[in-house]
Amino acid sequence: MAITFSDLHTETGLKSLDEFLSGKSYISGDHLTKDDVKVYAAVRGTPGDQFPNASKWYSCVSSHLAKSMDLENVVHA
């Protein structure tokens, strides 16, 4: 990843991510990569409406990750 993000649980960190994602769909390139997954894991929940780029990206990554999970094979306790 060419850029690193810190404090993604803070407003300042989310603002930095939001600004970086302006005009982009993903962190690196034009498709989901491990960089997106790493940053996604560091964000503590859906960014608020004040971060529209980060919120759109977060929803997109969430959707990709949900599709990649095989829920039929999950063992229910």
C-alpha positions in Angstrom: 0.0 0.0 0.0 1.4 3.3 -1.0 -0.3 5.2 1.8 -0.8 4.3 5.4 -3.7 5.3 7.7 -3.6 5.6 11.4 -6.3 6.2 14.0 -9.1 5.0 11.8 -11.3 4.9 14.9 -11.1 8.7 15.2 -12.7 11.5 13.2 -9.2 12.7 12.1 -8.3 9.2 10.8 -11.7 8.8 9.0 -11.3 12.3 7.4 -7.9 11.2 6.1 -9.4 8.0 4.6 -12.3 9.9 3.2 -10.1 12.4 1.5 -7.8 9.7 0.1 -10.9 7.8 -1.4 -12.2 10.9 -3.2 -12.6 9.8 -6.8 -11.5 6.2 -6.0 -13.5 3.0 -5.4 -10.7 1.1 -3.7 -7.5 1.7 -1.7 -5.2 0.3 -4.3 -6.2 0.0 -7.9 -9.6 -0.6 -9.4 -10.6 -3.7 -7.6 -10.7 -5.1 -4.0 -7.3 -6.0 -2.7 -5.8 -7.1 0.6 -5.1 -3.4 1.2 -8.9 -2.8 1.3 -9.3 -5.7 3.7 -6.6 -4.5 6.0 -7.9 -0.9 6.2 -11.5 -2.2 6.5 -10.4 -4.3 9.6 -9.0 -1.1 11.2 -12.2 0.9 10.7 -14.5 0.4 13.7 -17.9 0.3 12.0 -19.5 2.2 9.2 -18.2 5.7 8.8 -20.8 8.4 9.3 -22.5 10.5 6.7 -19.8 13.2 7.2 -17.4 10.8 5.4 -19.3 10.0 2.2 -16.3 8.5 0.3 -15.3 6.3 3.2 -18.9 5.2 3.8 -19.4 4.2 0.2 -16.1 2.3 0.2 -16.9 0.6 3.5 -20.3 -0.5 2.2 -18.7 -1.8 -1.0 -16.0 -3.8 0.9 -18.7 -5.2 3.3 -20.7 -6.4 0.3 -17.7 -8.1 -1.3 -16.7 -9.8 1.9 -20.3 -10.9 2.6 -20.5 -12.4 -0.9 -17.2 -14.3 -0.4 -18.5 -16.0 2.7 -20.1 -19.4 2.2 -22.9 -19.0 4.8 -24.4 -22.4 3.9 -21.4 -24.1 5.5 -21.4 -22.1 8.7 -22.1 -24.3 11.8 -24.9 -22.9 13.9 -24.3 -23.3 17.6 
